[in-house]
Amino acid sequence: MSPSHQWYGVIPGWVFYHALIVVALALLVHRVTYLLRIMLKSKAAARWDHVPARLRAVLVFVLGQLRLLRGDFWPGLMHATIFWGFLILTLGTLEFFGKGFTERFSLPFLSDTPAYLVLQDVFSLLVIAAVAYAAFRRLVTKPKRLTLSPEGLVILLLIFGLMVTDLAADATRIILAPVATDRWSFAGSALAGLLAGLPGGPVQTLFHLSWWIHAAILLGFLVWLPYSKHLHIMAAPFNVFFAPLTPKGQFPSADLEHAETFGVGALSEFTWKDLFDLYNCTECGRCTSGCPATVSGKQLDPKMLILDLQEHLLESGPRLLGKGGNGRAEKAVVGEVITDNVLWACTTCRWCVDACPVFIEHVPKIVDMRRWLVLTESRFPAELQPTFRNLENNGNPWQMAWQTRADWAKDLGVKVMSDVSQAEYLYWVGCYGSFDERNKKVARALVKLLQAAGVDFAILGNEEKCIGEPARRIGHEYLLVHHTELLDELVRSGRLRVARAGEGRVTYHDPCYLGRYNDIYEPPRRALRSVCRGELVEMHQCKSKGFCCGGGGGRVWMEENEGRRVNQIRVEHAMEVNPDVLASACPFCLTMFEDGVKGKGVADKIKTRDIAEIVADSLK
């Protein structure tokens, strides 16, 4: 609002007003300081590198609200509108407070300029509409991912109150002390026209009420903010700035030689960024909406995982600062605050991380707590014991002798790297391609394609160990060319001559580690389009919104004793588009889908195939 000095002196209680500001700011600083102090009782994390890139992220994802708009569009637009409105109206708030100290206060190039006055009224109305839509969603449509809480409704009511009192104060000021620029405040002028018939006394009273209610809401909001879930309004820009710039699959490795404990079993063993994440949860539930564990009825709910850790952090604040607890024994982070079943339900598909509008990192926290369970507590599902033992003894998850690792290729004339010393490509076959009968067919199909294209390649043979993922974890990006990328390149360059085959109607499943971790979506589809005579149809949840097969995060070796089977849910997604072939590009996915189509009783209708097999069938 832009009041004129002609009437500003009629506002009573300036001393009280100044005192309110001082008290509100003092309470805000006290709370924020407390939160920072308990957050810093943790491990260091280097997040000050590549500042220009971090600032670009803030511009795109905070000011631009890209993740919100790219996700669930209409709710995202609603939130973005409220956010943008706050940015515009915050400038008016600065003027509001400034004029409380001196009537001559003004914002350079903004105060009383036509463009800004119009924007103020436009966003006042848009924010009111957005708040109404938000209330409708919470009270009427009630999406499952939202937590209906009184606090959320109070916040909406406060935002609505700010907009209404701002417009009312503008309208009554226009009546009491009109100025030439009032014509640009179109909403305030329209409301002033409706109130113009009132006597001067009631108008002045309405102005005083609007002004003081607006001030009280503003200052109350300022004090309450760091105590509420809307702390993210203050914290989110910093969380986006400090988001990791390392490759998505790169988690810090454990120091197995020198560390006394491994992973995270206490709050102090998280990094400060992990704890800062906990202040940022908006409770929007986007992380939950596409989580395969949540959708299939497991105990894991990514939103509640963060909120449970947040509650524990705030409860443990005095203890972390050395001021003693509340007389009760401290809960164990792993086992009590976050139960074992919650951690083992995660497929590490990264849906939660990519969906979060404030860049909370759920998966690294889960992996760190799993490390605590396995390496420090030796506590893990019984079915993983043979897997761990076989990895240690045989270099693969099964009881297969490592000397037989290359037997699948004996009759194919494949070169071994130790014999040739160098080649254009090193084909990392992996455990599934080397030992699993179904995936051996995929490996043989890929070899057939590479030989047909005249590609100079070799395998490690018996020197290969489980698994290729460590190269990704330490950030050596140039070692991970996926076979679908290579096939796409070979077809497009003409080195691989293929003809369209009659596969019928094909749908493709995006593997999580190829898609969300590596952002590879188009090469597999191009490879399929180059050879499929039939239609390539997309499942509703595809590409960056794809649903996990259920095999990631070690789940391929674990039983699903809780809720529904994730792989069968994904097969149901495929059944909705009525395909003849469910194509994949990952041995875990292929294994899960082989089981999934049998479980759903559609193995006679839907073939599960790797892209390499489909392309191999189309060789001229």
VEXLO-415139 format. One record per residue (C-alpha): residue number from 1; residue in one letter; y negated, z negated, x. Coordinates in steps of 0.1 Angstrom, whole numbers, padded with zeros to 4 digits, always signed. Example, Ala and Ser with C-alpha at 12.3 -4.5 7.8 and 13.67 -1.06 7.14 Angstrom:
<rs>
R   num   residuo      c2      c3      c1
R     1         a   +0045   -0078   +0123
R     2         s   +0011   -0071   +0137
</rs>
This chain:
<rs>
R   num   residuo      c2      c3      c1
R     1         m   +0000   +0000   +0000
R     2         s   -0035   +0007   +0012
R     3         p   -0059   -0018   -0003
R     4         s   -0097   -0014   +0002
R     5         h   -0118   -0040   +0019
R     6         q   -0140   -0041   -0013
R     7         w   -0115   -0062   -0032
R     8         y   -0093   -0077   -0004
R     9         g   -0113   -0108   -0002
R    10         v   -0103   -0118   -0037
R    11         i   -0067   -0126   -0026
R    12         p   -0064   -0164   -0025
R    13         g   -0044   -0184   +0000
R    14         w   -0049   -0166   +0033
R    15         v   -0041   -0196   +0054
R    16         f   -0008   -0201   +0035
R    17         y   -0001   -0164   +0039
R    18         h   -0005   -0166   +0077
R    19         a   +0017   -0197   +0078
R    20         l   +0044   -0179   +0059
R    21         i   +0044   -0151   +0084
R    22         v   +0047   -0175   +0114
R    23         v   +0075   -0195   +0098
R    24         a   +0094   -0163   +0088
R    25         l   +0091   -0148   +0123
R    26         a   +0101   -0181   +0139
R    27         l   +0133   -0184   +0117
R    28         l   +0141   -0147   +0125
R    29         v   +0138   -0152   +0162
R    30         h   +0158   -0184   +0161
R    31         r   +0187   -0168   +0143
R    32         v   +0188   -0136   +0164
R    33         t   +0187   -0156   +0196
R    34         y   +0216   -0177   +0184
R    35         l   +0236   -0146   +0175
R    36         l   +0229   -0130   +0209
R    37         r   +0239   -0162   +0228
R    38         i   +0273   -0165   +0212
R    39         m   +0278   -0127   +0216
R    40         l   +0272   -0130   +0254
R    41         k   +0299   -0156   +0258
R    42         s   +0322   -0128   +0265
R    43         k   +0331   -0102   +0291
R    44         a   +0307   -0076   +0306
R    45         a   +0307   -0040   +0295
R    46         a   +0287   -0012   +0311
R    47         r   +0268   +0005   +0283
R    48         w   +0235   +0015   +0300
R    49         d   +0245   +0048   +0315
R    50         h   +0234   +0082   +0303
R    51         v   +0204   +0069   +0284
R    52         p   +0192   +0104   +0272
R    53         a   +0226   +0111   +0256
R    54         r   +0225   +0077   +0240
R    55         l   +0190   +0082   +0226
R    56         r   +0201   +0116   +0212
R    57         a   +0229   +0098   +0194
R    58         v   +0204   +0074   +0178
R    59         l   +0183   +0103   +0166
R    60         v   +0213   +0121   +0151
R    61         f   +0233   +0093   +0137
R    62         v   +0206   +0067   +0129
R    63         l   +0175   +0087   +0120
R    64         g   +0195   +0117   +0108
R    65         q   +0223   +0096   +0091
R    66         l   +0247   +0124   +0100
R    67         r   +0280   +0104   +0096
R    68         l   +0270   +0092   +0062
R    69         l   +0260   +0127   +0050
R    70         r   +0291   +0143   +0066
R    71         g   +0315   +0118   +0050
R    72         d   +0312   +0109   +0013
R    73         f   +0281   +0130   +0005
R    74         w   +0265   +0115   -0026
R    75         p   +0269   +0079   -0016
R    76         g   +0258   +0089   +0019
R    77         l   +0227   +0106   +0005
R    78         m   +0220   +0075   -0015
R    79         h   +0222   +0053   +0016
R    80         a   +0202   +0078   +0036
R    81         t   +0175   +0079   +0010
R    82         i   +0171   +0041   +0010
R    83         f   +0171   +0041   +0048
R    84         w   +0145   +0070   +0051
R    85         g   +0124   +0052   +0024
R    86         f   +0124   +0021   +0044
R    87         l   +0112   +0040   +0075
R    88         i   +0083   +0055   +0055
R    89         l   +0075   +0023   +0037
R    90         t   +0078   +0001   +0068
R    91         l   +0046   +0017   +0080
R    92         g   +0030   +0006   +0048
R    93         t   +0044   -0028   +0054
R    94         l   +0028   -0030   +0088
R    95         e   -0005   -0021   +0071
R    96         f   +0002   -0047   +0045
R    97         f   +0007   -0075   +0070
R    98         g   -0021   -0062   +0092
R    99         k   -0047   -0064   +0065
R   100         g   -0035   -0099   +0059
R   101         f   -0051   -0107   +0093
R   102         t   -0081   -0084   +0091
R   103         e   -0094   -0062   +0063
R   104         r   -0103   -0035   +0089
R   105         f   -0067   -0030   +0100
R   106         s   -0054   +0006   +0097
R   107         l   -0027   +0028   +0112
R   108         p   -0041   +0057   +0133
R   109         f   -0035   +0091   +0117
R   110         l   -0016   +0075   +0088
R   111         s   -0037   +0051   +0067
R   112         d   -0052   +0069   +0037
R   113         t   -0041   +0104   +0049
R   114         p   -0029   +0126   +0020
R   115         a   +0005   +0134   +0036
R   116         y   +0014   +0098   +0041
R   117         l   +0001   +0087   +0007
R   118         v   +0023   +0113   -0010
R   119         l   +0053   +0104   +0011
R   120         q   +0049   +0067   +0002
R   121         d   +0050   +0075   -0035
R   122         v   +0078   +0101   -0032
R   123         f   +0101   +0077   -0014
R   124         s   +0092   +0047   -0036
R   125         l   +0105   +0067   -0066
R   126         l   +0135   +0081   -0046
R   127         v   +0145   +0046   -0034
R   128         i   +0143   +0033   -0070
R   129         a   +0166   +0061   -0081
R   130         a   +0190   +0055   -0051
R   131         v   +0192   +0017   -0059
R   132         a   +0200   +0026   -0096
R   133         y   +0228   +0049   -0084
R   134         a   +0241   +0022   -0060
R   135         a   +0241   -0004   -0088
R   136         f   +0260   +0021   -0111
R   137         r   +0287   +0026   -0084
R   138         r   +0291   -0012   -0079
R   139         l   +0291   -0022   -0116
R   140         v   +0306   +0009   -0133
R   141         t   +0326   +0033   -0112
R   142         k   +0337   +0005   -0087
R   143         p   +0352   +0025   -0058
R   144         k   +0382   +0007   -0043
R   145         r   +0367   +0007   -0008
R   146         l   +0336   -0013   -0019
R   147         t   +0337   -0051   -0020
R   148         l   +0318   -0062   -0051
R   149         s   +0298   -0092   -0041
R   150         p   +0268   -0111   -0055
R   151         e   +0251   -0106   -0021
R   152         g   +0252   -0068   -0024
R   153         l   +0237   -0069   -0059
R   154         v   +0210   -0094   -0048
R   155         i   +0201   -0070   -0019
R   156         l   +0197   -0041   -0044
R   157         l   +0176   -0063   -0066
R   158         l   +0153   -0072   -0037
R   159         i   +0149   -0036   -0027
R   160         f   +0141   -0027   -0063
R   161         g   +0116   -0055   -0064
R   162         l   +0099   -0043   -0033
R   163         m   +0094   -0008   -0047
R   164         v   +0082   -0020   -0081
R   165         t   +0058   -0046   -0068
R   166         d   +0044   -0021   -0043
R   167         l   +0038   +0005   -0071
R   168         a   +0023   -0022   -0094
R   169         a   +0000   -0035   -0067
R   170         d   -0012   +0001   -0059
R   171         a   -0018   +0008   -0096
R   172         t   -0038   -0023   -0103
R   173         r   -0058   -0019   -0070
R   174         i   -0066   +0017   -0081
R   175         i   -0080   +0002   -0114
R   176         l   -0099   -0026   -0096
R   177         a   -0113   -0007   -0066
R   178         p   -0107   +0030   -0068
R   179         v   -0113   +0052   -0037
R   180         a   -0114   +0090   -0031
R   181         t   -0079   +0092   -0017
R   182         d   -0062   +0077   -0048
R   183         r   -0054   +0111   -0062
R   184         w   -0028   +0115   -0035
R   185         s   -0010   +0083   -0047
R   186         f   +0004   +0102   -0077
R   187         a   +0029   +0075   -0088
R   188         g   +0003   +0047   -0084
R   189         s   -0023   +0068   -0102
R   190         a   +0001   +0076   -0131
R   191         l   +0009   +0039   -0135
R   192         a   -0028   +0030   -0133
R   193         g   -0034   +0054   -0162
R   194         l   -0008   +0035   -0183
R   195         l   -0025   +0002   -0175
R   196         a   -0061   +0014   -0178
R   197         g   -0065   -0001   -0213
R   198         l   -0060   -0037   -0202
R   199         p   -0089   -0060   -0197
R   200         g   -0101   -0067   -0161
R   201         g   -0087   -0103   -0160
R   202         p   -0051   -0095   -0168
R   203         v   -0052   -0065   -0144
R   204         q   -0064   -0088   -0115
R   205         t   -0037   -0113   -0124
R   206         l   -0011   -0086   -0123
R   207         f   -0024   -0074   -0090
R   208         h   -0022   -0109   -0075
R   209         l   +0013   -0114   -0088
R   210         s   +0025   -0081   -0075
R   211         w   +0009   -0086   -0041
R   212         w   +0023   -0121   -0036
R   213         i   +0058   -0113   -0050
R   214         h   +0059   -0083   -0027
R   215         a   +0049   -0105   +0003
R   216         a   +0074   -0132   -0007
R   217         i   +0103   -0107   -0009
R   218         l   +0093   -0091   +0024
R   219         l   +0092   -0124   +0042
R   220         g   +0123   -0137   +0025
R   221         f   +0142   -0106   +0033
R   222         l   +0131   -0109   +0069
R   223         v   +0145   -0144   +0071
R   224         w   +0177   -0137   +0052
R   225         l   +0185   -0105   +0070
R   226         p   +0203   -0120   +0101
R   227         y   +0223   -0142   +0078
R   228         s   +0236   -0115   +0055
R   229         k   +0258   -0084   +0058
R   230         h   +0226   -0064   +0060
R   231         l   +0222   -0076   +0096
R   232         h   +0233   -0041   +0104
R   233         i   +0198   -0028   +0094
R   234         m   +0186   -0045   +0126
R   235         a   +0217   -0041   +0147
R   236         a   +0230   -0006   +0139
R   237         p   +0205   +0014   +0160
R   238         f   +0216   -0006   +0191
R   239         n   +0253   -0003   +0183
R   240         v   +0249   +0035   +0181
R   241         f   +0230   +0035   +0214
R   242         f   +0258   +0014   +0231
R   243         a   +0286   +0035   +0216
R   244         p   +0311   +0047   +0242
R   245         l   +0305   +0081   +0259
R   246         t   +0339   +0081   +0276
R   247         p   +0367   +0104   +0262
R   248         k   +0380   +0091   +0229
R   249         g   +0415   +0083   +0241
R   250         q   +0404   +0064   +0272
R   251         f   +0409   +0027   +0269
R   252         p   +0403   +0004   +0299
R   253         s   +0436   -0001   +0317
R   254         a   +0451   -0036   +0323
R   255         d   +0450   -0051   +0358
R   256         l   +0487   -0059   +0360
R   257         e   +0485   -0072   +0396
R   258         h   +0457   -0097   +0395
R   259         a   +0452   -0108   +0359
R   260         e   +0466   -0141   +0346
R   261         t   +0466   -0129   +0310
R   262         f   +0465   -0095   +0295
R   263         g   +0447   -0081   +0265
R   264         v   +0426   -0102   +0241
R   265         g   +0438   -0135   +0227
R   266         a   +0405   -0153   +0224
R   267         l   +0369   -0143   +0215
R   268         s   +0357   -0148   +0250
R   269         e   +0382   -0121   +0262
R   270         f   +0365   -0094   +0242
R   271         t   +0335   -0076   +0257
R   272         w   +0300   -0083   +0245
R   273         k   +0301   -0049   +0228
R   274         d   +0333   -0058   +0209
R   275         l   +0315   -0089   +0195
R   276         f   +0283   -0070   +0188
R   277         d   +0304   -0046   +0167
R   278         l   +0312   -0076   +0144
R   279         y   +0275   -0080   +0135
R   280         n   +0273   -0044   +0124
R   281         c   +0298   -0041   +0096
R   282         t   +0281   -0027   +0064
R   283         e   +0312   -0035   +0043
R   284         c   +0310   +0001   +0030
R   285         g   +0348   +0006   +0033
R   286         r   +0347   +0041   +0047
R   287         c   +0371   +0029   +0075
R   288         t   +0395   +0017   +0048
R   289         s   +0394   +0047   +0025
R   290         g   +0414   +0070   +0048
R   291         c   +0434   +0044   +0068
R   292         p   +0471   +0054   +0065
R   293         a   +0482   +0017   +0069
R   294         t   +0459   +0006   +0040
R   295         v   +0467   +0036   +0018
R   296         s   +0504   +0030   +0022
R   297         g   +0502   -0006   +0013
R   298         k   +0504   -0023   +0047
R   299         q   +0485   -0056   +0055
R   300         l   +0460   -0038   +0078
R   301         d   +0426   -0031   +0063
R   302         p   +0402   -0021   +0091
R   303         k   +0372   -0034   +0072
R   304         m   +0388   -0068   +0067
R   305         l   +0399   -0069   +0103
R   306         i   +0363   -0067   +0115
R   307         l   +0350   -0091   +0088
R   308         d   +0378   -0116   +0096
R   309         l   +0368   -0115   +0133
R   310         q   +0331   -0118   +0123
R   311         e   +0338   -0149   +0103
R   312         h   +0358   -0164   +0131
R   313         l   +0330   -0156   +0156
R   314         l   +0303   -0173   +0135
R   315         e   +0325   -0203   +0128
R   316         s   +0332   -0206   +0166
R   317         g   +0296   -0202   +0176
R   318         p   +0289   -0239   +0183
R   319         r   +0322   -0242   +0203
R   320         l   +0313   -0211   +0224
R   321         l   +0279   -0226   +0232
R   322         g   +0295   -0259   +0242
R   323         k   +0283   -0279   +0213
R   324         g   +0317   -0289   +0200
R   325         g   +0335   -0277   +0169
R   326         n   +0338   -0290   +0134
R   327         g   +0366   -0314   +0142
R   328         r   +0393   -0288   +0134
R   329         a   +0416   -0271   +0160
R   330         e   +0404   -0236   +0169
R   331         k   +0423   -0208   +0152
R   332         a   +0442   -0184   +0174
R   333         v   +0426   -0149   +0173
R   334         v   +0460   -0132   +0174
R   335         g   +0484   -0147   +0150
R   336         e   +0461   -0166   +0128
R   337         v   +0428   -0149   +0124
R   338         i   +0445   -0115   +0128
R   339         t   +0482   -0116   +0121
R   340         d   +0509   -0097   +0140
R   341         n   +0517   -0075   +0110
R   342         v   +0481   -0063   +0108
R   343         l   +0481   -0052   +0144
R   344         w   +0515   -0035   +0143
R   345         a   +0506   -0016   +0112
R   346         c   +0480   +0005   +0131
R   347         t   +0489   +0041   +0139
R   348         t   +0458   +0044   +0162
R   349         c   +0449   +0075   +0143
R   350         r   +0412   +0068   +0148
R   351         w   +0402   +0075   +0112
R   352         c   +0384   +0041   +0110
R   353         v   +0363   +0047   +0142
R   354         d   +0352   +0082   +0133
R   355         a   +0344   +0072   +0097
R   356         c   +0323   +0042   +0106
R   357         p   +0286   +0050   +0101
R   358         v   +0275   +0023   +0126
R   359         f   +0301   +0033   +0153
R   360         i   +0323   +0001   +0152
R   361         e   +0353   +0005   +0176
R   362         h   +0383   -0008   +0156
R   363         v   +0412   +0008   +0176
R   364         p   +0403   -0005   +0211
R   365         k   +0402   -0040   +0196
R   366         i   +0436   -0035   +0180
R   367         v   +0451   -0021   +0212
R   368         d   +0437   -0050   +0232
R   369         m   +0452   -0076   +0208
R   370         r   +0485   -0057   +0210
R   371         r   +0484   -0060   +0248
R   372         w   +0481   -0098   +0243
R   373         l   +0511   -0098   +0221
R   374         v   +0533   -0077   +0244
R   375         l   +0522   -0086   +0279
R   376         t   +0511   -0122   +0275
R   377         e   +0531   -0135   +0245
R   378         s   +0561   -0112   +0247
R   379         r   +0559   -0110   +0209
R   380         f   +0566   -0076   +0193
R   381         p   +0588   -0061   +0166
R   382         a   +0625   -0063   +0175
R   383         e   +0630   -0025   +0172
R   384         l   +0606   -0020   +0201
R   385         q   +0629   -0039   +0225
R   386         p   +0652   -0009   +0232
R   387         t   +0622   +0014   +0235
R   388         f   +0606   -0008   +0261
R   389         r   +0639   -0012   +0280
R   390         n   +0646   +0025   +0280
R   391         l   +0611   +0034   +0292
R   392         e   +0615   +0010   +0321
R   393         n   +0651   +0020   +0330
R   394         n   +0653   +0057   +0321
R   395         g   +0617   +0069   +0320
R   396         n   +0621   +0079   +0283
R   397         p   +0623   +0060   +0250
R   398         w   +0661   +0067   +0246
R   399         q   +0692   +0059   +0265
R   400         m   +0691   +0093   +0282
R   401         a   +0697   +0097   +0319
R   402         w   +0665   +0108   +0337
R   403         q   +0686   +0134   +0356
R   404         t   +0692   +0153   +0324
R   405         r   +0655   +0157   +0316
R   406         a   +0655   +0195   +0324
R   407         d   +0689   +0203   +0309
R   408         w   +0672   +0219   +0278
R   409         a   +0659   +0247   +0300
R   410         k   +0689   +0254   +0322
R   411         d   +0696   +0289   +0307
R   412         l   +0660   +0299   +0304
R   413         g   +0651   +0307   +0340
R   414         v   +0622   +0282   +0340
R   415         k   +0607   +0275   +0374
R   416         v   +0604   +0239   +0387
R   417         m   +0572   +0229   +0403
R   418         s   +0589   +0213   +0434
R   419         d   +0605   +0247   +0441
R   420         v   +0573   +0268   +0438
R   421         s   +0546   +0243   +0448
R   422         q   +0520   +0259   +0425
R   423         a   +0517   +0279   +0393
R   424         e   +0490   +0290   +0368
R   425         y   +0501   +0263   +0343
R   426         l   +0522   +0232   +0346
R   427         y   +0540   +0227   +0313
R   428         w   +0543   +0190   +0306
R   429         v   +0573   +0190   +0282
R   430         g   +0573   +0153   +0274
R   431         c   +0602   +0131   +0262
R   432         y   +0605   +0146   +0228
R   433         g   +0607   +0182   +0241
R   434         s   +0632   +0171   +0268
R   435         f   +0656   +0149   +0248
R   436         d   +0650   +0152   +0210
R   437         e   +0673   +0179   +0196
R   438         r   +0647   +0191   +0170
R   439         n   +0619   +0193   +0195
R   440         k   +0640   +0210   +0222
R   441         k   +0638   +0240   +0199
R   442         v   +0600   +0238   +0200
R   443         a   +0601   +0236   +0238
R   444         r   +0624   +0266   +0240
R   445         a   +0602   +0286   +0216
R   446         l   +0571   +0279   +0237
R   447         v   +0590   +0290   +0269
R   448         k   +0600   +0322   +0252
R   449         l   +0563   +0329   +0243
R   450         l   +0550   +0321   +0278
R   451         q   +0576   +0344   +0294
R   452         a   +0568   +0371   +0269
R   453         a   +0531   +0368   +0278
R   454         g   +0538   +0369   +0315
R   455         v   +0523   +0335   +0321
R   456         d   +0530   +0320   +0355
R   457         f   +0542   +0285   +0347
R   458         a   +0565   +0257   +0359
R   459         i   +0578   +0224   +0347
R   460         l   +0583   +0191   +0366
R   461         g   +0619   +0189   +0356
R   462         n   +0636   +0157   +0366
R   463         e   +0604   +0145   +0383
R   464         e   +0586   +0143   +0350
R   465         k   +0582   +0108   +0336
R   466         c   +0571   +0094   +0303
R   467         i   +0543   +0101   +0294
R   468         g   +0514   +0126   +0297
R   469         e   +0489   +0104   +0278
R   470         p   +0478   +0083   +0309
R   471         a   +0460   +0114   +0321
R   472         r   +0439   +0113   +0289
R   473         r   +0434   +0075   +0292
R   474         i   +0418   +0077   +0326
R   475         g   +0396   +0105   +0315
R   476         h   +0411   +0134   +0335
R   477         e   +0403   +0159   +0308
R   478         y   +0413   +0191   +0327
R   479         l   +0450   +0181   +0326
R   480         l   +0453   +0183   +0289
R   481         v   +0454   +0219   +0276
R   482         h   +0475   +0217   +0244
R   483         h   +0501   +0243   +0238
R   484         t   +0484   +0255   +0207
R   485         e   +0452   +0261   +0226
R   486         l   +0471   +0281   +0252
R   487         l   +0489   +0302   +0225
R   488         d   +0456   +0309   +0208
R   489         e   +0441   +0321   +0241
R   490         l   +0472   +0343   +0250
R   491         v   +0471   +0360   +0216
R   492         r   +0434   +0366   +0216
R   493         s   +0435   +0380   +0252
R   494         g   +0463   +0403   +0243
R   495         r   +0487   +0388   +0268
R   496         l   +0510   +0378   +0240
R   497         r   +0518   +0406   +0216
R   498         v   +0527   +0394   +0182
R   499         a   +0532   +0408   +0147
R   500         r   +0526   +0391   +0114
R   501         a   +0558   +0375   +0101
R   502         g   +0568   +0366   +0066
R   503         e   +0564   +0328   +0067
R   504         g   +0551   +0326   +0032
R   505         r   +0525   +0300   +0022
R   506         v   +0517   +0278   +0052
R   507         t   +0498   +0246   +0055
R   508         y   +0489   +0229   +0088
R   509         h   +0487   +0192   +0096
R   510         d   +0461   +0181   +0122
R   511         p   +0477   +0157   +0146
R   512         c   +0454   +0127   +0151
R   513         y   +0454   +0128   +0189
R   514         l   +0448   +0166   +0190
R   515         g   +0422   +0165   +0162
R   516         r   +0402   +0133   +0160
R   517         y   +0408   +0123   +0197
R   518         n   +0402   +0157   +0212
R   519         d   +0382   +0176   +0185
R   520         i   +0407   +0205   +0186
R   521         y   +0409   +0220   +0151
R   522         e   +0404   +0258   +0152
R   523         p   +0428   +0270   +0180
R   524         p   +0460   +0260   +0161
R   525         r   +0447   +0276   +0129
R   526         r   +0437   +0308   +0147
R   527         a   +0472   +0310   +0163
R   528         l   +0487   +0306   +0128
R   529         r   +0464   +0332   +0112
R   530         s   +0474   +0357   +0139
R   531         v   +0510   +0357   +0130
R   532         c   +0513   +0345   +0093
R   533         r   +0516   +0373   +0068
R   534         g   +0513   +0348   +0040
R   535         e   +0484   +0325   +0030
R   536         l   +0472   +0296   +0052
R   537         v   +0461   +0269   +0028
R   538         e   +0444   +0236   +0037
R   539         m   +0455   +0202   +0024
R   540         h   +0427   +0182   +0008
R   541         q   +0426   +0158   +0037
R   542         c   +0424   +0181   +0068
R   543         k   +0406   +0185   +0101
R   544         s   +0384   +0155   +0108
R   545         k   +0394   +0139   +0075
R   546         g   +0431   +0145   +0081
R   547         f   +0457   +0119   +0072
R   548         c   +0480   +0105   +0098
R   549         c   +0517   +0114   +0099
R   550         g   +0525   +0078   +0105
R   551         g   +0541   +0081   +0140
R   552         g   +0511   +0072   +0162
R   553         g   +0505   +0039   +0179
R   554         g   +0542   +0035   +0186
R   555         r   +0550   +0035   +0149
R   556         v   +0575   +0064   +0154
R   557         w   +0599   +0038   +0169
R   558         m   +0593   +0011   +0143
R   559         e   +0606   +0007   +0108
R   560         e   +0583   +0006   +0078
R   561         n   +0593   -0025   +0060
R   562         e   +0560   -0030   +0041
R   563         g   +0544   -0007   +0015
R   564         r   +0551   +0030   +0013
R   565         r   +0561   +0053   +0041
R   566         v   +0531   +0071   +0056
R   567         n   +0550   +0102   +0064
R   568         q   +0561   +0106   +0028
R   569         i   +0525   +0102   +0016
R   570         r   +0514   +0130   +0040
R   571         v   +0543   +0152   +0027
R   572         e   +0530   +0145   -0008
R   573         h   +0496   +0158   +0003
R   574         a   +0513   +0190   +0015
R   575         m   +0533   +0193   -0018
R   576         e   +0499   +0194   -0037
R   577         v   +0492   +0229   -0022
R   578         n   +0528   +0241   -0027
R   579         p   +0536   +0254   +0008
R   580         d   +0567   +0271   +0020
R   581         v   +0560   +0258   +0056
R   582         l   +0545   +0225   +0068
R   583         a   +0533   +0234   +0103
R   584         s   +0524   +0208   +0130
R   585         a   +0516   +0208   +0167
R   586         c   +0529   +0174   +0178
R   587         p   +0565   +0162   +0184
R   588         f   +0558   +0129   +0166
R   589         c   +0544   +0147   +0136
R   590         l   +0574   +0171   +0135
R   591         t   +0598   +0142   +0137
R   592         m   +0580   +0123   +0109
R   593         f   +0579   +0153   +0087
R   594         e   +0615   +0162   +0092
R   595         d   +0623   +0127   +0078
R   596         g   +0595   +0129   +0052
R   597         v   +0606   +0161   +0034
R   598         k   +0641   +0146   +0032
R   599         g   +0628   +0114   +0018
R   600         k   +0609   +0132   -0008
R   601         g   +0639   +0155   -0016
R   602         v   +0620   +0187   -0008
R   603         a   +0638   +0198   +0024
R   604         d   +0651   +0228   +0006
R   605         k   +0616   +0239   -0005
R   606         i   +0594   +0231   +0025
R   607         k   +0603   +0240   +0061
R   608         t   +0588   +0218   +0089
R   609         r   +0580   +0239   +0120
R   610         d   +0559   +0236   +0151
R   611         i   +0533   +0264   +0156
R   612         a   +0552   +0275   +0188
R   613         e   +0583   +0282   +0167
R   614         i   +0563   +0302   +0141
R   615         v   +0546   +0323   +0168
R   616         a   +0579   +0328   +0187
R   617         d   +0594   +0344   +0155
R   618         s   +0566   +0369   +0155
R   619         l   +0570   +0384   +0190
R   620         k   +0570   +0422   +0191
</rs>
